[in-house]
Amino acid sequence: MKRMGSFSFRALVGLLASLALFSSLGVAEEFENFSTEGIARAQGLVLSVPVPKGWVARDLQRPGVVKEFRNPETGGRDAFLIVMPPDQGGEASKEKFLQVYSEVNAPRRFFPGVEHLHHEEVADAGLPAVLFDYNVAVPQVAPEVLQFRTYAVVVGGKVVHFQFYTVGPKGEDHRSAFAAHAAEVLKAAAALTPKS
């Protein structure tokens, strides 16, 4: 079984440190916590997830979507979703998760019908994590595409997908805009993960 290379969480933190300059200019993003407590689709998992201040929460009637948040300043073209695949059964082990999610055909199995760019294990994230980048073409935004970055992680024995997307031209990659938010989300999820 082929496995993909590793993405360094330390490199992501380094990138964020280099962006600290922007915070002095007032460009840094502020976050508020959203709790999954009491939401049936969270399957009993209580997460406190950072969300950019001012983003609007929406309930989607799609399987597994715990909550979607959209940025009203971009007309909803930037979004963050918390997704828990339904019917997970028992507890997800780190080993089984990484075996299944890092496998070379995982993107086609988990996200069929989209343009896959790459996926890789996220090293040093503090929890089992795999990153997926892909584009989704939808008529509503054509000729632009939805540019997704999904972090599949294991928290509290459950698989959770943190999905970030924006709308942009197919030939350009705007996923770096998610870096600060993604780092905060992974840090919050890692804090709930027992260290072995």
Secondary structure, 3 states (H helix, E strand, C coil): CCECCEEEHHHHHHHHHHCHHHHHCCCCCCEEEEECCCCHHHCCCCCEEEEECCCEEECCCCCCEEEEEECHHHCCCCEEEEECCCCCCCCCCHHHHHHHHHECCHHHHHCCCCEEEEEEEEECCCCCEEEEEEEECCCCCCCCEEEEEEEEEEECCEEEEEEEEEEECCCCCCHHHHHHHHHHHHHHHHHCCCCC
